[in-house]
Amino acid sequence: MLEHWNKSQIPYGSDKMKVLHINTYSKGGAAKACLRLHTGLLKLGVDSKVLILHYTPIDVPNVYDYKKLSLNSFYKKISFRI
């Protein structure tokens, strides 16, 4: 579906839209859908990131392993945005 959109059709406010996808695994059906959405949003210029609990290395930008992030560091990064 995202291939039918272009950047001018994405509704932005005064700030750029930021998206955080949270998924349990980096493999499987839900992971494929999550990564497909993430990749499509990146192509449209959206600041998209994926946080994965059980991470298996994949070749997609802005995908992070939850276990490598300290909870304190993660909390500081997102707490003021929630």
Order of alpha helices (4+ residues) and beta strands (2+ residues): beta-alpha-beta-beta-alpha
